Amino acid sequence: MKVDWRKRIEINPDIMGGKPVIKGTRVPVEVIVGGLAGGMTIEEVCREYRIKEEVRAALAYAAETLSEELLIAVSN
């Protein structure tokens, strides 16, 4: 099941300088993804930041953002 991150993630210039955060919180998406990348379990992230389904929304946001990112290879 695909997660619609737009229902759970907001980008507002008045909150955390416009970084994407979990709606109704000041928890940035990067913190959630970083916690998972750093070895935290989904359960640990949920408990630490008092969130639930938002973890999947954060991952969906990150995946979509990366799929749209333009990369330019530079040789040395």
Secondary structure as GFF3:
##gff-version 3
##sequence-region A 1 76
A	DSSP	three_ten_helix	5	7	.	.	.	ID=ss1
A	DSSP	beta_strand	9	10	.	.	.	ID=ss2
A	DSSP	three_ten_helix	16	18	.	.	.	ID=ss3
A	DSSP	beta_strand	21	22	.	.	.	ID=ss4
A	DSSP	alpha_helix	29	37	.	.	.	ID=ss5
A	DSSP	alpha_helix	42	49	.	.	.	ID=ss6
A	DSSP	alpha_helix	54	68	.	.	.	ID=ss7
###
